[in-house]
Amino acid sequence: MRDFGRIHAMLRELHVRNLAVVASASVELNEGLNALTGETGAGKSIVVDSMALLAGARASAELIRSGADRLTVTGVFQPTSQGWRERLEEAGIEVDGDELLVRREVSRTGRNRVFVNDQPTTLRLLADLAPALLRIHGQHEELGLTTPDLQRHWLDRSGGAKAKTRLAEVAAAYAAWSALTARLDKATGSERSRQERLDLLHFQAQEIDAAQLVAGEEEALRQEREVLRHAETIVSNLGGALDLVVDAEGAAAARVARARLHLAEIEGWEPRAKEWGIEAEELRIRLEELGHDLRQRHDEVRADPARLNQVEDRLVTVERLCFKHGSTSQEVLAYRQEIAAELAELEVDEEGRAHLQAELAAALDAYRKAALELSKGRSQWGSRLARAVRAELGELGLGKAALEVRLERRKRADSPLELAGERVEFGPEGLDRVVFTFAPNPGEEARPLSRVASGGELSRIYLALQLAVRGSGAAMDAALVFDEVDAGVGGAEAAALGKKLQRLAGGGQVLAVTHLPQVASHADRQLKVAKRTRGGRTFTEVLQLDEEERVDEVARMLAGSEVTELSRSHAREMINAAARDAVARPVVAR
């Protein structure tokens, strides 16, 4: 899996064609809180479905609009992190400009194509890239919130700088232990396997040493072979050139010398004759030098069948070694050095193995100490994180819920690490399996988050977790989409939810699909999904609302289908009050 974790981005534009009842829709999004509203059944979930396709979700031909052959979803992202071009280019994606373009195409034939910056790529690469661009939290799945790995990530993130230091110490200790384990495995592996490997390496070393290779010699040998194969033709043509330059009557050097004399006779009358004479003399000298080189090479080249056989035999030896151990003589010699290093490891004697075992035991002890310190820290961070999340949940209609952070260890019989008489699994991230447990009501057993929380509860837990870990205004890793986060919320809790989403959006970009006017009123930008019927066909549109249209939409959410001046007044006051709340929102420099 490629790591795109250092890429952060905002979704600037979303373009959808032929997805369910959406024939064509374009959505512009800003940083901050974007609210997506509309009547029940208007198609808000389709907008989220289109984003899920950009996040690597599985696609089906059933999503294609009736009468169309293909659906297309395009997202225009604006990366906000440093080094994002380099990370993409490492993955083979060319970057031109300051935007990142992701496109999914699904046809009725079942063909599913993925493009990044208009370059065809794989769904796997998109799935790797998507978490750095877009995270969706909805009624059906939380895209990783319930997995132990991501829960461990959030716990460690809540530990701040101290957690980074301890994680780095554990990773370094694990790497040192792993390297020593590999060395000892080679030195103390199956005696038969070890001896077979030793025999092979000794044979290869002797074979390379016997050849006495010289780096790059194959090219020189090939050139010499060509000369020996065509010696007669080379000598004949060198002789012909030599005659024309210096040896034959009327050769070029002699003619130029006579030209020099002619020019000398007119030096008194022709101003440039002396200059031309000097040039002619220089040309004659160069021709004489050329003739000397041609004569020397002409005398050197001789047909030599015996030497040709020697060169052919040497080339066979060199090319055979290159075929077996590397494409060039330089690579063969580099492999010879690798052989020497591996032989040094395999030929460790009993004393050397005992020393390695002592080093390994010390490395495992160092890892144990570092990992236990990390576990101790996680226990402290977990208690603090659980309190902070519960405080946030109290204002989101989950005031009686209990969320805890639990650390578990997995037993493993063949593990070399023993704690309290039990052998446990361990790795570069430590000893702990992090589990968030949740009890929605008092008296209920706290169980793992994935087994008890509904989609709406998960969305609110994730929102609370984001705020508890990052705080207000901290930079986001990716654009966040909350679908139906307001399920089961009303009254004062709905206003609190809107404020929390507003706080969270201060660090980047949030899109919230909502039915609540208290949430929509806190948005920086509001979009409305509307369903219309024309010519017997149903069309869904996504409209960006201006100030007055937004007042009308919030009023509809307050009063239902019949909007009155009173509901408009109430809506305007809600929007103005939310704007006042936003004045103190922290702003993150980008």
Secondary structure as UniProt FT lines:
FT   TURN            5..6
FT   STRAND          9..19
FT   TURN            20..21
FT   STRAND          22..28
FT   STRAND          32..37
FT   TURN            40..41
FT   HELIX           44..54
FT   TURN            55..56
FT   HELIX           61..63
FT   TURN            66..67
FT   STRAND          70..79
FT   TURN            82..83
FT   HELIX           84..90
FT   TURN            91..92
FT   STRAND          100..107
FT   TURN            108..109
FT   STRAND          112..116
FT   TURN            117..118
FT   STRAND          119..121
FT   HELIX           123..129
FT   HELIX           130..132
FT   STRAND          134..137
FT   TURN            143..146
FT   HELIX           148..158
FT   HELIX           160..188
FT   HELIX           191..211
FT   TURN            215..216
FT   HELIX           217..229
FT   HELIX           231..242
FT   HELIX           243..247
FT   TURN            249..250
FT   HELIX           252..265
FT   TURN            266..269
FT   TURN            271..272
FT   HELIX           273..300
FT   HELIX           305..325
FT   HELIX           329..346
FT   HELIX           350..393
FT   TURN            394..397
FT   TURN            399..400
FT   STRAND          402..408
FT   TURN            413..414
FT   STRAND          418..419
FT   TURN            420..421
FT   STRAND          422..424
FT   TURN            428..429
FT   STRAND          433..439
FT   TURN            442..443
FT   STRAND          447..448
FT   HELIX           449..452
FT   HELIX           455..470
FT   TURN            472..473
FT   STRAND          479..483
FT   TURN            485..488
FT   HELIX           492..505
FT   TURN            506..507
FT   STRAND          509..513
FT   HELIX           517..520
FT   TURN            521..522
FT   STRAND          525..534
FT   TURN            535..536
FT   STRAND          537..544
FT   HELIX           547..559
FT   HELIX           565..582
FT   TURN            583..584
//
